[in-house]
Amino acid sequence: MKLKILVGTMTNTAEYVAQAIQMDCADLVDEIEIAMMDGLDIGVFDEDALYLICTSTYGSGDVPDNARNLYDSLELQPKYLGAVRYGVIALGDRTYAQTFAFGGRKFDERLQGLGARRIGELFIHDASEGTMPEELGTAWCREWLPQALAAMRVTA
Ligand SMILES: Cc1cc2nc3c(=O)[nH]c(=O)nc-3n(C[C@H](O)[C@H](O)[C@H](O)COP(=O)(O)O)c2cc1C
């Protein structure tokens, strides 16, 4: 099984998190592919893969610019995603109290609305805490990935 990480970012933090996971979790899964969200649409979910949405939040609770097309396509070209299993890493900053980590939360909401099933809880990183998202995200993923792969085997 392949883990496909879809990255939404403005200033590359989410990409660094994805790269850290690609290196540190290689022993847990057959393959880890990173895809920047630029230019993607809902068709990206057609593959037989486990998905990890890894995105930050911008503006007033918006998805990053490079995630806009994919996010919009979930609404504009909707289709049933009942076979899709995914996790979410949501990067944000609690200083933005009203919209904390909305980028990841919005993807989660829209994917669930199309029948996709999230495995486990969202991993949310708060930039105002001063912790390293790469370290915490990798540690979270090492716990999440075995559970997610097991859940995929059960529902396959
Ligand atoms: C202009 C700007 C707006 C932001 N808006 C939000 C927001 O509404 N909610 C939130 O939780 N974080 C917000 N953030 C924080 C970023 O999501 C956070 O710093 C994240 O780690 C950046 O990741 P990236 O480098 O992958 O884009 C904002 C940051 C900037 C610079």
The ligand as an SDF file (V2000), in Angstrom:
LIG
                    3D

 31 33  0  0  0  0  0  0  0  0999 V2000
   -0.8540   35.7920    6.7460 C   0  0  0  0  0  0  0  0  0  0  0  0
   -1.0580   34.5680    7.5770 C   0  0  0  0  0  0  0  0  0  0  0  0
   -2.3640   34.1660    7.8840 C   0  0  0  0  0  0  0  0  0  0  0  0
   -2.5850   33.0280    8.6910 C   0  0  0  0  0  0  0  0  0  0  0  0
   -3.8820   32.6790    9.0130 N   0  0  0  0  0  0  0  0  0  0  0  0
   -4.0790   31.6340    9.8510 C   0  0  0  0  0  0  0  0  0  0  0  0
   -5.3990   31.2950   10.2750 C   0  0  0  0  0  0  0  0  0  0  0  0
   -6.3980   31.9250    9.8880 O   0  0  0  0  0  0  0  0  0  0  0  0
   -5.5610   30.2430   11.1330 N   0  0  0  0  0  0  0  0  0  0  0  0
   -4.4870   29.5170   11.5980 C   0  0  0  0  0  0  0  0  0  0  0  0
   -4.6880   28.5820   12.3760 O   0  0  0  0  0  0  0  0  0  0  0  0
   -3.2160   29.8230   11.2100 N   0  0  0  0  0  0  0  0  0  0  0  0
   -2.9870   30.8500   10.3590 C   0  0  0  0  0  0  0  0  0  0  0  0
   -1.7000   31.1580    9.9820 N   0  0  0  0  0  0  0  0  0  0  0  0
   -0.5620   30.3320   10.4960 C   0  0  0  0  0  0  0  0  0  0  0  0
   -0.0280   29.3000    9.5060 C   0  0  0  0  0  0  0  0  0  0  0  0
   -1.0350   28.3890    9.0900 O   0  0  0  0  0  0  0  0  0  0  0  0
    1.1010   28.5160   10.1970 C   0  0  0  0  0  0  0  0  0  0  0  0
    2.1590   29.3930   10.4850 O   0  0  0  0  0  0  0  0  0  0  0  0
    1.6220   27.3480    9.3840 C   0  0  0  0  0  0  0  0  0  0  0  0
    2.5550   26.6150   10.1540 O   0  0  0  0  0  0  0  0  0  0  0  0
    2.2800   27.7890    8.0850 C   0  0  0  0  0  0  0  0  0  0  0  0
    2.5650   26.6330    7.3140 O   0  0  0  0  0  0  0  0  0  0  0  0
    3.1150   26.7330    5.7990 P   0  0  0  0  0  0  0  0  0  0  0  0
    4.5080   27.2790    5.8810 O   0  0  0  0  0  0  0  0  0  0  0  0
    3.1320   25.2860    5.3310 O   0  0  0  0  0  0  0  0  0  0  0  0
    2.2030   27.5430    4.9850 O   0  0  0  0  0  0  0  0  0  0  0  0
   -1.4730   32.2860    9.1860 C   0  0  0  0  0  0  0  0  0  0  0  0
   -0.1670   32.7040    8.8560 C   0  0  0  0  0  0  0  0  0  0  0  0
    0.0490   33.8300    8.0720 C   0  0  0  0  0  0  0  0  0  0  0  0
    1.4740   34.2530    7.7820 C   0  0  0  0  0  0  0  0  0  0  0  0
  1  2  1  0
  2  3  1  0
  2 30  2  0
  3  4  2  0
  4  5  1  0
  4 28  1  0
  5  6  2  0
  6  7  1  0
  6 13  1  0
  7  8  2  0
  7  9  1  0
  9 10  1  0
 10 11  2  0
 10 12  1  0
 12 13  2  0
 13 14  1  0
 14 15  1  0
 14 28  1  0
 15 16  1  0
 16 17  1  0
 16 18  1  0
 18 19  1  0
 18 20  1  0
 20 21  1  0
 20 22  1  0
 22 23  1  0
 23 24  1  0
 24 25  2  0
 24 26  1  0
 24 27  1  0
 28 29  2  0
 29 30  1  0
 30 31  1  0
M  END
$$$$
